[in-house]
Amino acid sequence: MLEYEFGADISNEFESAARAQLRYLHGTAFEPAVEIYLDDQDHAAGPAVLGALRLSGCMQLRWEAGAYFALDSRTPTRTARVSFEFEF
């Protein structure tokens, strides 16, 4: 990912970020994964689990959860992430 920041109260600059996910496609309801986040503020990696539950019609519930550990001294030691998405 590449982004350009600009404005009156910040210096204009380009910033880059990389995110990767390696997942095992066990089934749609449960998929274990390993994720890595690299950007100007955080360098972290760790395990994650995700899945999707199909409901009636086109509706579905997607979920993700992960625990990430710092890869450098500037990143918080541990970070948790949880996400739920309902599609209809």
N, C-alpha and C positions, 0 to 999 in steps of 0.2 A: 504494500500500500504506500502511496506517495501522496502527501498533502502539502499545501502551501498556506502558511499562516500570514495574515496581514491585519493591520488595524492601527489605530492611533496610539494605543497603550502597549503594543508589543512590537518587537522587531520583525520585519518581514523576512521569512525564511521557509525553506523546504524542510520537511521532516519525513522520515520513512519509518515503516513498521512492517514486521513480518509475523504471521500467525500460521501455525500448522497443526493439523490434527491427523493422527493415525488411528483408525478405528477398526475393530474386528466386527464384521457384519454377522453376528451370531443370530440375530432375528430383529424384526422391527421394534419389538417392545423393549429389548435390552441390548445395548451395544457398548462394550468397554472400549476405552480410548486412552491415548496419551496425547497431551496438547503442549505446545510451546508458544510463548508470547515474547516477542522481542521488539521493543520500541524505545523512544528516547527516555522514558521514565521507568519502565519495568523490563526485567529479564527474568522470566519464570517458566517453569515446566512442571507437569505433574499428571496424575491419573484423572480420568473423567469417565462418567457413564452417561448414556443418553438413550433415548428411545421415542417411539411414537405409538399411540394407541388410537386405532381407527374407531370412530363412533358411527352413529347412523348417518346415512347419506354421505356427503362430502366432508363431514366434520371429523376433526381429529385433534388430539392433544399431544403436543410435543414437549419433552422435558429434557433438561441437561443439568448435570451437577459435576463439579470438579474441585480438586484441592491442588494448589500450586505452591511450589517452593522456590525460593530465590536462587538465582544463578549468579548474582553479584551482591556486593555489600550495600548498594543504593536501593535495592528493591526490598519491600517488606518481606520478612522471613517466611510467612505463610499467608495465603490468600484463598478464600473460598468463593465459588460462583455457583449460583442456582438460577435456572431460567425455565419458565413455563410459557407455552404459546398455545392458544386455542384458535384453531382455524375453523371457519364456518362458511 
